[in-house]
Structure formats: structure tokens, C-alpha cells
Amino acid sequence: MTWLTDARIDQARELLEATTVPIEQIGRLTGLGAPASLRAVFHRHVGTSPQEYRSLFRHKDEMADA
């Protein structure tokens, strides 16, 4: 079960980094479920919320483009 959760978190990270797909859809697409479930699992594994994670990567991408 740990492997499956890790794979789902990795997929969620990729979607957060590379797309603008809403959090609600990311939960469904990755199998992590409802937004509250996604947020809880993501925070437990990554140490930050999905929204904060996405903001970090958007900011890095914007700086790289400058």
C-alpha cells in the first residue's frame, strides 16, 4: 500500500508542477480521492499543501524564464 500511495503522490506532484488542473481533479485523477483527502495525504508525505507546492514550482519556472 505504501508503494501505491507514493506513486499517487508522485503523479500528483507532476500534475501540480506541469499543469493548471484544479486540486479537485488531481485527487480524482491520481486516486487520492476528495480534495480534503488529497491535501491530508500530500501534506503528510511532502510536508506542504498541494497549493503551496504548486506555487513554489510556478515561481521557480517564472524565475527560470526571466
C-alpha positions in Angstrom: 0.0 0.0 0.0 2.9 2.4 0.7 4.2 1.9 -2.8 0.8 2.8 -4.3 0.4 5.9 -2.2 4.0 7.0 -3.1 3.2 6.5 -6.8 0.0 8.5 -6.5 1.8 11.3 -4.7 4.5 11.4 -7.5 1.7 11.6 -10.1 0.1 14.5 -8.1 3.4 16.3 -7.9 3.9 16.0 -11.7 0.4 17.4 -12.3 0.9 20.2 -9.9 4.2 21.1 -11.4 3.3 20.9 -15.1 -0.4 21.7 -15.3 -3.1 24.0 -14.0 -5.5 21.1 -13.3 -7.6 22.0 -10.2 -6.8 20.2 -7.0 -10.3 18.6 -7.1 -9.5 16.9 -10.3 -6.0 15.9 -9.3 -7.4 13.9 -6.4 -9.7 12.0 -8.8 -7.0 11.5 -11.5 -4.5 10.1 -9.0 -6.8 8.0 -6.9 -6.2 10.1 -3.8 -9.9 11.0 -3.6 -11.6 14.1 -2.4 -9.7 17.3 -2.1 -9.5 17.1 1.7 -8.0 13.6 1.4 -5.5 14.7 -1.2 -4.5 17.6 0.9 -4.0 15.5 4.0 -2.1 12.7 2.3 0.0 15.2 0.3 0.9 17.2 3.4 1.8 14.1 5.3 4.2 12.9 2.6 5.6 16.1 1.2 5.3 18.5 4.1 3.3 21.2 2.4 -0.1 21.6 0.9 -0.7 21.0 -2.8 -1.4 24.7 -3.4 1.8 25.8 -1.7 3.7 23.1 -3.7 2.3 24.4 -7.0 3.1 28.0 -6.0 6.7 27.0 -5.4 7.2 25.4 -8.7 5.3 28.1 -10.6 7.6 30.7 -9.0 10.7 28.7 -9.9 9.5 28.4 -13.5 8.8 32.1 -13.8 12.3 32.9 -12.5 13.9 30.4 -15.0 12.1 32.1 -17.9 13.3 35.6 -16.8 
